[in-house]
Amino acid sequence: MKLSDIKRIGVAGGGTMGFGISINFTLWGYPTVVYDLDDLILEKSAQRVKKAFDIFVTEELISRKRAEESFKRLAFTSDMASLADNDFITEAIVERLSDKQELFNKLDKMCPLQTIFASNTSGLVMSDIAKGVMRQGKIVLTHYFDPPHIVPGVEVAKGPGTTDETFNLTYDLMKQVKKVPVKVLKELPGYLLNTIQLAMRAMAYRLWAEGVASAEDIDLGIRASFGFRSPHEGSMMHADLSGGWRYPKDILAWRAESAVAIPGLSEEGREKLRKRLVQGKTWFVDPDKFEEAIEVRDREYARRLKDLYWGKVD
């Protein structure tokens, strides 16, 4: 299979990551279908795409004509059979292993043998997600970073059976849609960049829980000294803007147990942090003004994206 053989793209999951992932493909000429079980999520997904394009236009990344043409290449559906006609499918559903396994195995039965299946998981591993799938050579990770239609970096990683052809083709596809792919050569929970990022967040949590500094001062210091995203988001603000506090209770509890496994954190601090995360509370963002906060972030990122990576696209 060659890059030119990839004609159509499918995205399973129309939520926070799925709608943005679809933009990456349709913006650069690929007809793309977004599938979700929930019609209300699909309706909101379409609205988010339109808003994202509006930001790109008003920030002069793309023309209004390009935005309109790109939106016309998108389809939103609750009919899973619509995914069967695609050459490359990205899964971006909830971080629940059983749900991902069920989806991958259903896709395996309904899609042509050449179709590549990718997951956007940030905490699970492909060897678990793709358990039972026959096409192990066509399984790959493409881990985007929120907001996925703006942040350039994408991790590309193999599962245990991924062929070099699939790995390299996926890498080339990411470059084709103007992402900055990073090859990850070994499978591990969190993969490469989240392992680095979460180490910083874990230390920030520890220092807050132990009373070393306030959340405001911790985030102020981080924003003032780190890279592309961090001038706008410290660890606690990123936790807010990623929307993880809105996850189902079982996912919040699972994520909290992972977060509190911080070396050196006292039992008192561990329980304090666990309680905070399980509650699904934000640190700074007003939940009722979440969309406004997202737009402020996206506009700042869009300007930086134009300056550092894209230039103006007609």
KEZA-253607 format. One record per residue (C-alpha): residue in one letter; x, y, z. Coordinates in steps of 0.05 Angstrom, whole numbers. Layout:
BEGIN
REC  code    east   north      up
REC     a       X       Y       Z
...
***
This chain:
BEGIN
REC  code    east   north      up
REC     m       0       0       0
REC     k      25      70     -19
REC     l       8     139       6
REC     s     -29     151     -60
REC     d     -74      92     -44
REC     i    -104     127      16
REC     k    -165     163     -12
REC     r    -216     165      44
REC     i    -209     174     120
REC     g    -254     151     177
REC     v    -255     177     248
REC     a    -291     137     302
REC     g    -312     184     358
REC     g    -337     255     348
REC     g    -317     284     415
REC     t    -261     329     439
REC     m    -207     295     398
REC     g    -247     264     341
REC     f    -274     328     311
REC     g    -204     360     310
REC     i    -172     298     280
REC     s    -222     300     224
REC     i    -202     372     208
REC     n    -130     351     197
REC     f    -151     306     139
REC     t    -208     344     106
REC     l    -167     409     106
REC     w    -114     376      63
REC     g    -161     344      12
REC     y    -185     278      42
REC     p    -260     261      43
REC     t    -271     244     117
REC     v    -328     212     154
REC     v    -338     221     229
REC     y    -376     165     264
REC     d    -407     167     334
REC     l    -463     130     369
REC     d    -493     194     394
REC     d    -527     241     344
REC     l    -522     299     393
REC     i    -447     290     396
REC     l    -444     290     320
REC     e    -485     354     317
REC     k    -437     387     366
REC     s    -378     359     328
REC     a    -401     392     264
REC     q    -410     458     302
REC     r    -340     452     331
REC     v    -310     440     262
REC     k    -345     503     235
REC     k    -320     544     294
REC     a    -249     517     284
REC     f    -250     536     211
REC     d    -277     605     229
REC     i    -217     615     276
REC     f    -169     592     221
REC     v    -201     641     172
REC     t    -203     702     219
REC     e    -132     687     241
REC     e    -112     684     167
REC     l     -86     613     165
REC     i    -134     594     109
REC     s    -184     628      62
REC     r    -259     626      72
REC     k    -264     587       6
REC     r    -216     533      32
REC     a    -256     527      96
REC     e    -321     518      59
REC     e    -291     466      12
REC     s    -260     429      70
REC     f    -326     425     107
REC     k    -361     397      46
REC     r    -312     338      47
REC     l    -337     319     117
REC     a    -394     272     134
REC     f    -423     258     203
REC     t    -459     193     216
REC     s    -484     145     270
REC     d    -483      88     219
REC     m    -420      48     234
REC     a    -424      15     165
REC     s    -401      82     136
REC     l    -331      67     163
REC     a    -324       6     119
REC     d    -307      46      56
REC     n    -246      81      85
REC     d    -172      67      76
REC     f    -148      95     142
REC     i    -190      97     206
REC     t    -172     133     270
REC     e    -205     112     335
REC     a    -217     169     384
REC     i    -270     142     432
REC     v    -270     141     508
REC     e    -208     114     543
REC     r    -242      49     563
REC     l    -204     -13     540
REC     s    -265     -57     531
REC     d    -299      -6     486
REC     k    -237       3     443
REC     q    -227     -72     436
REC     e    -300     -81     415
REC     l    -294     -26     363
REC     f    -228     -52     333
REC     n    -255    -123     327
REC     k    -319     -99     294
REC     l    -279     -57     245
REC     d    -234    -116     231
REC     k    -294    -156     207
REC     m    -325    -102     164
REC     c    -266     -66     131
REC     p    -224     -87      71
REC     l    -158    -121      89
REC     q    -117     -61      66
REC     t    -151     -13     115
REC     i    -104      13     169
REC     f    -132      22     240
REC     a    -101      76     284
REC     s    -116      94     356
REC     n    -108     161     389
REC     t    -102     130     458
REC     s     -59     168     508
REC     g     -58     117     565
REC     l     -70      48     537
REC     v     -26       6     491
REC     m     -40     -21     422
REC     s     -24     -94     441
REC     d     -84     -91     489
REC     i    -130     -50     445
REC     a    -121     -93     383
REC     k    -126    -160     420
REC     g    -162    -210     375
REC     v    -156    -167     312
REC     m    -132    -208     253
REC     r     -95    -152     216
REC     q     -41    -140     268
REC     g       5    -113     213
REC     k     -44     -57     199
REC     i     -50     -32     271
REC     v     -16      33     291
REC     l     -18      90     342
REC     t     -27     162     322
REC     h     -30     202     386
REC     y     -50     274     376
REC     f     -46     329     428
REC     d    -105     373     447
REC     p    -126     413     407
REC     p    -110     361     354
REC     h    -125     406     294
REC     i     -75     458     317
REC     v     -18     427     358
REC     p      30     401     304
REC     g      61     342     341
REC     v      34     271     332
REC     e      65     208     361
REC     v      68     149     313
REC     a      80      82     346
REC     k      77       8     328
REC     g      36     -46     360
REC     p      71    -113     370
REC     g      53    -136     299
REC     t      55     -71     260
REC     t      94     -76     196
REC     d     147     -26     175
REC     e     104     -10     115
REC     t      45      10     159
REC     f      89      48     207
REC     n     124      88     152
REC     l      61      99     112
REC     t      26     128     173
REC     y      86     173     186
REC     d      83     197     114
REC     l       8     209     119
REC     m      18     253     180
REC     k      69     294     142
REC     q      20     298      83
REC     v     -31     333     128
REC     k      21     381     156
REC     k      31     348     223
REC     v      99     338     256
REC     p     103     262     268
REC     v     149     234     321
REC     k     167     160     315
REC     v     160     121     380
REC     l     201      56     376
REC     k     177      20     439
REC     e     107       8     467
REC     l      93      32     537
REC     p      34      64     573
REC     g      35     138     559
REC     y      84     127     502
REC     l     139     179     494
REC     l     113     250     501
REC     n      59     238     554
REC     t     111     202     596
REC     i     153     265     594
REC     q      93     312     602
REC     l      61     272     659
REC     a     126     271     697
REC     m     123     347     699
REC     r      49     346     717
REC     a      61     294     772
REC     m     113     338     803
REC     a      67     398     799
REC     y      12     358     834
REC     r      61     335     887
REC     l      85     405     902
REC     w      14     431     906
REC     a      -9     373     950
REC     e      50     383     998
REC     g      35     457    1004
REC     v     100     480     971
REC     a      64     529     926
REC     s      -6     548     904
REC     a     -36     522     840
REC     e     -34     593     813
REC     d      41     601     826
REC     i      58     532     800
REC     d      22     545     734
REC     l      51     616     730
REC     g     121     589     735
REC     i     109     535     683
REC     r      77     582     633
REC     a     135     630     640
REC     s     189     579     622
REC     f     166     521     576
REC     g     153     510     501
REC     f      99     516     448
REC     r      37     500     490
REC     s      59     518     560
REC     p      61     594     552
REC     h     -15     588     552
REC     e     -25     525     594
REC     g      10     501     656
REC     s      -5     431     682
REC     m     -68     448     720
REC     m     -96     493     665
REC     h     -82     439     613
REC     a    -120     389     655
REC     d    -179     438     653
REC     l    -176     452     579
REC     s    -167     379     559
REC     g    -237     367     588
REC     g    -216     306     628
REC     w    -257     330     688
REC     r    -320     315     647
REC     y    -304     241     639
REC     p    -350     186     667
REC     k    -339     171     740
REC     d    -304     104     727
REC     i    -254     138     681
REC     l    -242     194     731
REC     a    -227     142     785
REC     w    -179     104     739
REC     r    -143     167     719
REC     a    -138     189     792
REC     e    -105     124     813
REC     s     -53     134     758
REC     a     -41     206     777
REC     v     -30     193     851
REC     a      24     141     838
REC     i      77     195     847
REC     p     143     175     880
REC     g     154     214     944
REC     l      82     238     953
REC     s      58     229    1025
REC     e      -4     188    1040
REC     e     -38     252    1063
REC     g     -21     287     999
REC     r     -40     225     958
REC     e    -109     223     988
REC     k    -118     298     980
REC     l    -100     294     906
REC     r    -142     231     893
REC     k    -203     264     924
REC     r    -194     326     881
REC     l    -187     287     816
REC     v    -244     238     829
REC     q    -291     298     840
REC     g    -278     321     769
REC     k    -266     393     791
REC     t    -231     443     749
REC     w    -171     483     775
REC     f    -184     550     741
REC     v    -235     546     684
REC     d    -308     559     699
REC     p    -343     497     672
REC     d    -400     541     647
REC     k    -350     581     605
REC     f    -310     522     580
REC     e    -323     535     506
REC     e    -302     608     513
REC     a    -237     586     546
REC     i    -225     536     490
REC     e    -234     591     438
REC     v    -184     637     473
REC     r    -134     580     473
REC     d    -146     560     401
REC     r    -138     631     375
REC     e     -71     638     410
REC     y     -48     570     384
REC     a     -72     586     314
REC     r     -30     649     312
REC     r      31     610     336
REC     l      18     554     287
REC     k      16     604     229
REC     d      80     638     251
REC     l     121     575     265
REC     y      96     521     218
REC     w      45     539     164
REC     g      50     610     141
REC     k     -14     632     106
REC     v     -51     578      67
REC     d     -95     602      10
***
